[in-house]
Amino acid sequence: MKKIFLPLVLFILTGCYYDSEEALFGKPGAGCNTDITNFSTEIKPILQSNCLTCHSNSAAPSSGGGVKLQDYADVKTYVDNGKLIGTIEHSSGYSPMPKGGGKLSDCNILIMNTWISKGALNN
């Protein structure tokens, strides 16, 4: 009996371990390149793909509630008042955007947040 019991206990003890979620699956946002966050090369394409159908200068009055996101100055207004991030993160108290669509990808939201935290420059 001792010959079976000891190997069984060792097997059970070495087979069970605890790893953090990060160790198992990586850090959130891993694989999302936020090293370069320029308005012209990263932010504008995200807006074009997800927002300008309703929030272009021509569409905003009729389908975008008057919110324009086509030009840097317009985008910066919504960055400064916190509405841009509030809406794309679907935060409480903000109208979730894109309206009727799914939330932007975690990577796109991370890119937007990184750009804003670096000063939301017009670059």
Secondary structure, 3 states (H helix, E strand, C coil): CHHHHHHHHHHHHHHCCCCCHHHHHCCCCCCCCCCCCCHHHHHHHHHHHHCHHHHCCCCHHHHCCCCCCCCHHHHHHHHHCCHHHHHHCCCCCCCCCCCCCCCCCHHHHHHHHHHHHCCCCCC
